[in-house]
Amino acid sequence: MENNNIVIGIEGLVGSGKTSICRELLKRDPNSVLLNGGNLYRAIVYTLMKKGHNLFKLKKLTKNADIKKYMDDLNVEIKMEDRESKIYIDGKLADEEELQSKASSLAVSIIGGIADNTKLFEFARKLIDELKQDNNVIVSGRSLMEIYPKLDYHLFVTASLEERVKRKCIQYKEKNNQNEVKRNIKIRDALQKVAGFYKIHPNTINLDVTKCRSVEESTDMVLGVIKEYSMQLE
């Protein structure tokens, strides 16, 4: 028997607050789980970097390479704990702050567009189907429509460059280094576009959270547009 659980995919610009919105949605819906697909990709790239591969070597190593094979060979695993995905590397829980570092983020923006993601996407698709059997699934990441074309809602979160710089400065604890953060965001934006990660689909719901003063306000906006969109489909 088919259930009524849904899958919400949330993508967006660098620094727009995607992860914070996802975690707030998780808090508000006790029948939901959160799958942070971006962290899985980051863990693969991060582990390669820890093995001594610089960005130049990574680009050469991963061009057209099966990224799922790297995941298996490097013993990178994704597990669901307390309704949220966690990443393990060689059996140890990965440090999310390290996964979210500027170096890892930049490398992912490059490698995501040149590696062969086919089998990794197949793996993610099966995982989402399994999770959906018992829960609503909130998915954060890139290329979500390619990974899971059956998304019930696909949201693309945006914010002004100035607002995104401010949020990233807080995340990186670099309040006095705004120029470098801005430059890094611009570089990643350009790389994401070239890789096709900022693709807008016919059913994509665009959401500008620039004026939202908190993650709670951003999440209210998300829930509001989902409700409006669902009413239009009835």
C-alpha positions, 0 to 999 in steps of 0.5 A, a space after each residue: 500500500 502506498 503511503 502519503 509521505 513526501 520528499 522535500 528537496 532543498 537546494 540553493 545558493 552558497 550561504 543562503 541557509 539551506 542546512 539551517 532551514 532543513 534542521 528547523 523543518 526537522 524540528 517542526 515535523 516529528 514524522 520527518 528525517 533529514 538526509 544531508 546529501 551534501 555532507 556525503 559528497 564532502 566526506 568523500 572529497 575531504 578524505 581524498 584531501 586528507 590523503 594528501 591530494 591537493 586541488 590539482 591532483 583531485 581534479 586529475 584524479 576524479 575527472 570522469 571517475 566513479 565517485 561511488 567507488 571512491 566512497 566505498 574504497 575510502 570506507 565512507 558511510 552514511 547512517 541515520 541517527 536521531 532522524 538525521 544523516 551522519 557521516 562515518 569515515 573508517 568507522 568514526 563519526 566525521 567532524 561536520 565542521 571539518 566537512 564544511 571547511 572552505 577548502 572542502 567546499 571549494 573542492 566539492 564545487 569543482 569535483 561535483 561537476 567533473 566526476 561521474 556521479 551516476 552510481 552515487 545518485 542511484 545509491 542516494 535514490 534507493 536510500 530516499 525510497 527506503 526512508 520514505 516508507 516510514 517518514 517524510 524525507 527532507 533532502 539537502 544537497 545539489 542536483 536533487 531533481 537528477 537524483 530524485 525526479 519524484 520530489 514532491 517539492 523542490 525549493 531553491 533558496 536564494 539571498 543577496 550576496 551581502 546577506 550570504 557573506 554575512 552568514 558565512 562570516 558567522 559560520 567561519 567565525 571570520 567577521 573581519 575578513 568579509 572580502 575573502 569570504 565574498 571572493 570565495 562565495 563568488 568563486 563557488 557560485 561560478 563553479 556551481 553554475 558551470 557544473 549545473 548545480 544551480 539549475 531551475 526546473 519547471 516545478 522548482 519553487 524559488 525562495 528569497 530569504 534575504 529579508 528573513 531575520 532568523 531561520 524560523 522566519 525562513 522556515 515559515 516562508 518555506 512552509 508557506 510556499 509549500 502550502 500555497 503550491 500544494 493548494 494550486 495542485 489540488 
